[in-house]
Amino acid sequence: MKKHNTIVVSALAFWSGLVHASPYQPLGSITQSVREYFDAQPVKPSVSRQEYRIGSLDPRLQLSACANPLTSKLAPGNPGGSNLTVAVSCSTPKNWTVYVPVRVARYMPVLVSRGASARGTRLSAGDLEIREVDVAGLRGVPLDTATPYAGAQLKRNLQAEQPLTTDDICLICKGELITIAARGPRLTVKIPGIATADANLGQRVMVRNQSSQRVVQARVTGPAEVEIAL
């Protein structure tokens, strides 16, 4: 008798599942697929933490239930930065794709300005400090140490607590009088020159020797300083 009851209960559970099974994909599974996609992405060593906010889906959305696991990837044409779009797709039994907006925040310790400064200002170490900020939407490469950039010139106005990037400053600025250090194995000769373009630490820039008017390529070593090999 117990065996008979077990068969009846199992049959009822089976038919109940068929009646209540939804023909539509649960919207929560789409959000979960996006979450798993981001959790699997490597984080750059310079990033101290990464957060993301998945946009809401229209509750009226009705997509056919997928027989296989959903796949998620960045949608074509993503501009990058902080606002991304993830394409979540199903291939069986029906093909469909839904696009989910995601707001990404990537935090890292970077240089920020202590106060507002005008374009053309020469920065000192006291003008800058290190803070952890969201760099996902920044243009240019954020700066993470103050020492080499003391003496840099601002290329645009800077707000208080604004992160600094390579687009905001120049250690060597176009038309600026600079010192060219010509270094050899046993001798270093310093001569005056003029920068022909903006450049930052470690970058190559064309400079003009004021004495000979010869234009050479040099490497930026500090504010208003470059070096070339003899």
C-alpha positions in Angstrom: 0.0 0.0 0.0 2.8 2.4 0.8 4.4 1.7 -2.6 1.1 2.5 -4.3 0.8 5.8 -2.4 4.4 6.8 -3.4 3.6 6.3 -7.1 0.4 8.4 -6.8 2.2 11.2 -5.0 5.1 11.2 -7.6 2.6 11.3 -10.5 0.8 14.3 -8.9 4.1 16.1 -8.4 5.1 15.5 -12.1 1.8 16.8 -13.5 1.9 19.7 -11.0 5.3 20.7 -12.4 4.0 20.6 -16.0 1.0 22.8 -15.1 3.1 25.4 -13.2 6.2 25.4 -15.4 6.6 28.8 -17.0 7.1 29.0 -20.8 9.2 32.2 -20.2 12.8 32.7 -19.0 12.9 34.0 -15.4 14.2 37.6 -15.5 16.3 36.9 -12.4 18.3 34.3 -14.4 19.3 37.0 -16.9 20.5 39.3 -14.2 22.4 36.4 -12.6 24.1 35.6 -16.0 25.3 39.2 -16.1 26.6 39.0 -12.5 28.5 35.7 -13.3 30.0 37.3 -16.4 31.5 40.2 -14.4 32.6 38.0 -11.5 34.7 36.0 -14.0 36.5 39.0 -15.4 40.1 39.6 -14.2 40.7 42.8 -12.3 43.8 44.9 -13.0 46.4 44.8 -10.2 46.2 48.6 -9.9 42.5 48.4 -9.1 41.8 48.1 -5.4 38.2 47.1 -5.8 35.5 46.9 -8.5 31.8 47.3 -8.2 29.0 47.1 -10.7 25.3 47.9 -10.8 23.1 45.9 -13.1 20.2 47.8 -14.7 16.6 46.7 -14.1 14.8 44.7 -16.7 11.3 45.6 -17.9 9.0 43.3 -15.8 6.8 42.9 -18.9 9.6 41.2 -20.8 8.6 37.7 -22.0 11.4 35.6 -23.5 11.1 31.9 -24.3 12.5 29.6 -21.6 16.1 28.6 -22.6 17.0 24.9 -22.6 20.8 25.7 -22.3 22.7 28.0 -19.9 22.5 31.6 -20.9 25.6 33.3 -22.4 26.7 36.8 -21.6 29.3 39.1 -23.3 29.9 42.7 -23.9 27.7 44.0 -26.6 29.4 45.1 -29.9 30.3 48.8 -30.0 30.7 49.2 -26.2 32.6 52.5 -25.7 34.1 51.2 -22.4 34.4 53.5 -19.4 31.8 53.3 -16.7 28.6 52.6 -18.7 28.6 49.2 -20.4 26.0 47.1 -22.2 26.0 43.3 -21.8 24.3 41.0 -24.4 22.6 38.0 -22.8 21.7 35.3 -25.3 19.8 32.0 -25.7 20.3 29.6 -28.6 17.8 26.8 -27.8 15.0 26.3 -28.5 14.6 29.8 -29.8 17.3 32.4 -30.4 17.0 35.6 -28.5 19.2 38.3 -27.1 18.5 40.9 -24.5 20.7 43.9 -23.8 21.4 44.8 -20.1 22.9 48.2 -19.1 25.6 48.0 -16.4 27.3 50.8 -14.4 30.8 49.8 -13.5 33.0 51.5 -10.8 36.7 50.8 -10.6 38.5 52.2 -7.5 42.2 52.8 -7.2 44.5 55.2 -5.2 45.2 58.2 -7.5 46.4 61.8 -7.3 43.6 64.3 -6.7 43.9 68.1 -6.3 43.4 69.5 -2.8 41.8 72.6 -4.1 40.7 74.3 -7.4 43.5 75.4 -9.7 43.5 77.4 -12.9 44.9 76.4 -16.3 48.6 77.2 -16.5 49.2 76.7 -12.7 52.5 74.9 -11.8 51.6 72.2 -9.3 53.5 71.6 -6.1 53.5 68.5 -3.9 51.3 70.3 -1.5 48.6 70.8 -4.1 48.1 67.0 -4.5 47.2 64.0 -2.3 46.4 60.3 -2.8 42.8 59.2 -2.5 40.9 56.1 -3.6 38.4 57.2 -6.3 36.4 55.7 -9.1 38.5 55.9 -12.3 36.2 54.0 -14.7 34.9 57.1 -16.4 38.2 59.1 -16.5 39.8 60.1 -19.7 43.6 59.7 -19.8 45.8 57.6 -17.5 45.3 58.4 -13.8 48.4 59.4 -11.9 49.2 57.5 -8.7 52.2 59.2 -7.3 52.9 62.9 -6.6 56.8 63.1 -6.6 57.5 63.2 -10.4 54.6 65.6 -11.1 55.5 68.4 -8.7 56.2 71.3 -11.1 53.9 70.0 -13.8 51.7 72.6 -15.6 47.9 72.3 -15.8 46.5 72.2 -19.3 42.9 72.9 -18.1 41.1 74.2 -15.0 41.0 71.7 -12.1 38.3 71.4 -9.5 38.9 70.5 -5.9 39.3 66.8 -5.3 39.4 66.1 -9.0 41.6 63.1 -10.1 44.6 64.0 -12.2 45.3 62.2 -15.5 48.0 62.5 -18.1 45.5 64.5 -20.2 45.4 67.2 -17.5 49.1 68.1 -17.2 52.4 68.4 -19.0 55.8 68.1 -17.5 57.2 69.4 -20.8 54.8 71.9 -22.5 54.9 73.1 -26.1 57.0 76.2 -26.5 58.5 75.9 -23.1 62.2 76.6 -22.4 63.7 73.3 -21.1 67.1 71.8 -20.2 68.5 69.1 -22.5 70.8 66.8 -20.7 73.1 65.0 -23.2 74.5 62.0 -21.3 77.5 59.8 -22.2 79.4 57.1 -20.4 81.6 59.6 -18.5 80.1 63.0 -19.3 76.8 64.9 -19.1 76.4 68.2 -21.0 73.3 70.4 -20.3 72.1 72.8 -23.0 69.0 75.0 -23.3 66.3 74.0 -25.7 62.6 74.4 -26.6 59.9 71.8 -26.5 57.9 71.3 -29.7 55.0 69.4 -28.1 53.5 68.5 -24.7 54.8 65.4 -23.0 54.9 63.7 -19.6 57.3 61.5 -17.6 59.1 58.9 -19.7 57.5 60.0 -22.9 59.5 60.9 -26.1 59.3 64.4 -27.4 61.0 66.4 -30.1 63.0 69.3 -28.8 65.0 72.1 -30.4 68.5 72.9 -29.4 68.6 76.7 -28.9 72.2 77.0 -29.9 72.3 74.8 -33.1 68.5 74.9 -33.9 68.8 71.2 -34.4 65.7 69.2 -33.5 66.2 65.9 -31.7 64.1 63.3 -29.9 64.5 63.3 -26.2 63.0 61.5 -23.2 61.2 63.4 -20.4 62.9 63.0 -17.0 61.2 65.7 -15.0 59.6 69.2 -15.1 61.2 71.1 -18.0 63.9 68.4 -18.3 64.8 65.9 -21.0 67.7 63.7 -21.8 69.4 62.3 -24.9 72.2 59.9 -25.4 75.6 61.2 -26.6 
